[in-house]
Amino acid sequence: MTALGALITKFKKIQRINLSECLEPVQEVLLDAAREAFRTGGRSNGEAWAGYGGEPKYAAYKKALGASPQPLRWVPGSMERLYPSLTNPRDSNHLWRLSGGKATFGSTLPYIAKIESGGVNQFGERFPGRKILPINQSLRDEVVKSVKFNFYRAISRTSQLSVENK
Amino acid sequence: MPLIPKSVANRRAMERLISVLRLELGNEVAILNDTGNQIHVPNPQAFHMLATEEDISKILQGWGSGCFVYPSGPTVSQDMRTGNGNVRGSLDVSSYRIVILFKSPAGYSDVVFEGINLARTEVISRMADILRGGVIEVLYKHSVNQTHIHEIKVTSDLSDIVILNNSDLTGRAVIEVEILQDVSLPMSSFSIA
């Protein structure tokens, strides 16, 4: 037996890393990104959402209902579904799905895709796309950082080899 | 048991590994390829050939030394065992602190690393698993100025295997984050020892 052979007294078997576990914290990163997008009117994503200049009927409609004049917001805390669906993980319309090494974040509201792509509103006015969930370098870096941190943590938890000197 | 990268097909993995090692360890790494030649690195001066069996024993006994071994073929193992050929070097192991060991199919590792063979097997198996996830590095580390190996650590820069997409298959506006399960490393290049 080599000298080293005598040193090993304990060995914790290395286990597989749970990739879903590594992705879990990404949800909070994306929630924060969405919150910031709403807070800055899209500027945090690199491009401010267009105002309602080209949608006077829709703007008047929101005003009549007492809604926020801010694009994509309605009445905070009550009459709105889009904002909580992307910023509140407990909202019934929030989408967060983990499957193996893949996570999906978004809203289950069907009209969010139209909001992002642009289209025609209920008054026949064309509205521009307002990107809520764009992927930019900053977001990518944050996501990778989050995954990396959890990967390291999982590794350190599962791949310890203990060797003691007798 | 899945095995270690062996050839040019895995150069990307090795390059990434090297870059991370250099980032984390500076010049405290020695690297060999499976023919006993030093792996090409941008700054060859930063790396050294692994020396003799005696040196490895010293490393493993915790002389505050370290090296990176990539012997996946019998040639290099024989060279290492006999001290002949390219593998033999004048490495001052005392200046290294990280050991990375890949399994050799020949008997060398079983002789020298008898006591930790099981551990190494697990590490290699683990590494192959991780490679499938795109993560490359296995660090076999022991502490400086202490007399025991205390840690196996796996690290990686995940930036090129974490993929973000902006819509799912149904066309919904979502963000998908995916840890790639199968990077471009061809698994067919892995063999069984």
Boltz contact constraints between the chains, C-beta under 6 A:
constraints:
  - contact:
      token1: [A, 2]
      token2: [B, 114]
      max_distance: 6.0
  - contact:
      token1: [A, 2]
      token2: [B, 115]
      max_distance: 6.0
  - contact:
      token1: [A, 3]
      token2: [B, 61]
      max_distance: 6.0
  - contact:
      token1: [A, 4]
      token2: [B, 60]
      max_distance: 6.0
  - contact:
      token1: [A, 4]
      token2: [B, 115]
      max_distance: 6.0
  - contact:
      token1: [A, 4]
      token2: [B, 116]
      max_distance: 6.0
  - contact:
      token1: [A, 5]
      token2: [B, 114]
      max_distance: 6.0
  - contact:
      token1: [A, 5]
      token2: [B, 115]
      max_distance: 6.0
  - contact:
      token1: [A, 7]
      token2: [B, 148]
      max_distance: 6.0
  - contact:
      token1: [A, 8]
      token2: [B, 115]
      max_distance: 6.0
  - contact:
      token1: [A, 11]
      token2: [B, 119]
      max_distance: 6.0
  - contact:
      token1: [A, 14]
      token2: [B, 122]
      max_distance: 6.0
  - contact:
      token1: [A, 14]
      token2: [B, 126]
      max_distance: 6.0
  - contact:
      token1: [A, 19]
      token2: [B, 179]
      max_distance: 6.0
  - contact:
      token1: [A, 26]
      token2: [B, 177]
      max_distance: 6.0
  - contact:
      token1: [A, 30]
      token2: [B, 175]
      max_distance: 6.0
  - contact:
      token1: [A, 101]
      token2: [B, 178]
      max_distance: 6.0
  - contact:
      token1: [A, 101]
      token2: [B, 179]
      max_distance: 6.0
  - contact:
      token1: [A, 101]
      token2: [B, 181]
      max_distance: 6.0
  - contact:
      token1: [A, 102]
      token2: [B, 178]
      max_distance: 6.0
  - contact:
      token1: [A, 103]
      token2: [B, 177]
      max_distance: 6.0
  - contact:
      token1: [A, 104]
      token2: [B, 168]
      max_distance: 6.0
  - contact:
      token1: [A, 104]
      token2: [B, 174]
      max_distance: 6.0
  - contact:
      token1: [A, 104]
      token2: [B, 176]
      max_distance: 6.0
  - contact:
      token1: [A, 105]
      token2: [B, 175]
      max_distance: 6.0
  - contact:
      token1: [A, 106]
      token2: [B, 174]
      max_distance: 6.0
  - contact:
      token1: [A, 112]
      token2: [B, 173]
      max_distance: 6.0
  - contact:
      token1: [A, 113]
      token2: [B, 172]
      max_distance: 6.0
  - contact:
      token1: [A, 113]
      token2: [B, 173]
      max_distance: 6.0
  - contact:
      token1: [A, 116]
      token2: [B, 173]
      max_distance: 6.0
  - contact:
      token1: [A, 133]
      token2: [B, 173]
      max_distance: 6.0
  - contact:
      token1: [A, 133]
      token2: [B, 175]
      max_distance: 6.0
  - contact:
      token1: [A, 135]
      token2: [B, 164]
      max_distance: 6.0
  - contact:
      token1: [A, 135]
      token2: [B, 166]
      max_distance: 6.0
  - contact:
      token1: [A, 140]
      token2: [B, 164]
      max_distance: 6.0
  - contact:
      token1: [A, 143]
      token2: [B, 177]
      max_distance: 6.0
  - contact:
      token1: [A, 144]
      token2: [B, 158]
      max_distance: 6.0
  - contact:
      token1: [A, 144]
      token2: [B, 159]
      max_distance: 6.0
  - contact:
      token1: [A, 144]
      token2: [B, 162]
      max_distance: 6.0
  - contact:
      token1: [A, 147]
      token2: [B, 158]
      max_distance: 6.0
  - contact:
      token1: [A, 147]
      token2: [B, 162]
      max_distance: 6.0
  - contact:
      token1: [A, 148]
      token2: [B, 158]
      max_distance: 6.0
  - contact:
      token1: [A, 155]
      token2: [B, 154]
      max_distance: 6.0
  - contact:
      token1: [A, 159]
      token2: [B, 152]
      max_distance: 6.0
  - contact:
      token1: [A, 159]
      token2: [B, 154]
      max_distance: 6.0
  - contact:
      token1: [A, 161]
      token2: [B, 119]
      max_distance: 6.0
  - contact:
      token1: [A, 161]
      token2: [B, 152]
      max_distance: 6.0
  - contact:
      token1: [A, 163]
      token2: [B, 148]
      max_distance: 6.0
  - contact:
      token1: [A, 163]
      token2: [B, 149]
      max_distance: 6.0
  - contact:
      token1: [A, 164]
      token2: [B, 148]
      max_distance: 6.0
  - contact:
      token1: [A, 165]
      token2: [B, 147]
      max_distance: 6.0
  - contact:
      token1: [A, 165]
      token2: [B, 148]
      max_distance: 6.0
